[in-house]
């Protein structure tokens, strides 16, 4: 069973952009409950469908599948669902890859950094940004 163990942090500086790779992402949630979400995403020319089920505050069961981009677009248009737009930066820091999401539209100004871990209590170095 695939587990995702992650920590998220608010970002206070834009120095994460130095030497980072970026891509534009568009996504929507088809369903969200307290314990589970179903998301469809377009990242560049790749579509995906993900189901996440909450295990604890830092751990989710995650099932993610590549889908054709035309199917991703069709799923996004099933209803009047809010579309989330963001730029994702992949940032290398202390031997780890961080994902930093800079949100646009209704969430403009929100910047969140995420790191995936092997263990819920794993120790890691936080960047100063």
N, C-alpha and C positions, 0 to 999 in steps of 0.2 A: 504494500500500500504506500503510494508516494506521499511523503510528508514534506511540508515547507516550514522551516523554522526561520523566522525573520525578526529583525528589530528595525524600527522606523524612527527617524529623528527629523525635527524641523531644521531647515538650513538657514544660517544667518549671514552668509557671505556668498558671492558668486565666484570665488576662486576655484571652485570645483570644475569650472569650465576649461581651465588650463589643461591642454592636452587630452581632453575628453572626446569620445566619439558620441555622436548624437543621432537620434531618429525621431520622427514625428509620429505620434500615436493618437488614434481615435478609438474610443471604446464606449460601450454602454452596458448596463446591467439589465439582463432579461428578467431576473428575479433576485430579490434580496430578502432574506429573513434574518433573524437573530443569529442563527447557526450556519447558514449556508448562502452562497451567492453563485449566480451563473452569469458569466461575462463573455461578451463577444468583443474582439479587438482587431483592429487593422494597424499593423506596424509596417510602414512602407508599403510593400506589395504583398505582404503575408497576412493572411487571416488566421485567427485562432478562436477556439471556444474553450473556456475554462470553468470548471466547477470547483468551488472551494467550500470545505466544511470545517468549521471551527472545532479544534480539539482543546485549546487553551488560549490565553492571551497572545502567546508568541508562536503557536503551532497550528497549522492547518493541514488537512488532507487536501491535496491539490491534484486535479486531473486536468491536463491541458492537451488539446489536440489541434493540429494544423487543419485548417479547412480552406477551400478555395475562396479567393477574395470576393468573388461575386456572391457566394453564399453568405459571407460575413456581412457584406453590404445589405443583402436581402434581410438577414436577421435584424440588423440595426434599424431597418425600416418597418418592422412588424407592427409597431405602435408608435405612439407619441412619446418615445423614450428620450430622456436627456442624454446628449452626447457629451462625453468628457474628452477634451483635447489637451494634450501635453507633449512636451519635448522631453525625451528620456536621454540622459547623459550617462554613459558608462565610464566610471572613474576608477582607475587603479590607485590603491592606497595601502601601503604596508603589506603588499602581497595579496590583497583581496580586491575583488571587484565590487564597487558600490554602484547602485542604480539611483540616480538623482532625477526626480521628476519635477519639471517646472510647468505648472498648470497655466492654461489660457482660458479665455472666455469668462464664465461665471466664477471660476476659481482662480482668476488672475492674481498673481502675487504669492500664491501658495507654492512653496518649494520643499519637497520631502526627500530625504535620503534613506535608502533601505539597504540592509546587508543581510544576506542569507547565511545561516550558520549550520553547522553539523550537529550541535547540541544546544539545548535551551539555555544552559548556563555557561556557554563558551565565552571566554574572555577575548576581547579584540581591542585594537587601538582605534579610537574615534578621531576623525579628521577635525581640524580646528574650524572648518567651515560649517 
